[in-house]
Amino acid sequence: MMVKWISLLGLAARARKLVTGEELVLKEVRRKTVKLVILSSDAAEQTKKKVLDKCGHYNIPVRITSDRTTLGQAIGKAERVVIGVMDDGFAKKMTALLDQ
């Protein structure tokens, strides 16, 4: 099951529907353009707290999942700790896959 959401993440990246990096993701969270935030399980505690608090405030769902290397590879980039999904369709499908 793990592989499905990872390939969907890659598809979303190619469709340019993702924003990555803590600062950029939080900026888009404030603008409410992000529909789902994916946080790596090996993110620093401070980063986790900041992202979870901000997303909680703006009612944006967060899923904590695999490590930063896997997230980076999924979108064809270097390690990524925080990824924001900016498309409703991708966000809904990815949430469904991650919640299985």
Beta strands, then each sheet from edge to edge (+ up, - down):
strand 1: 18-20
strand 2: 36-40
strand 3: 62-65
strand 4: 82-85
sheet 1: 1+ 4- 2+ 3+
end
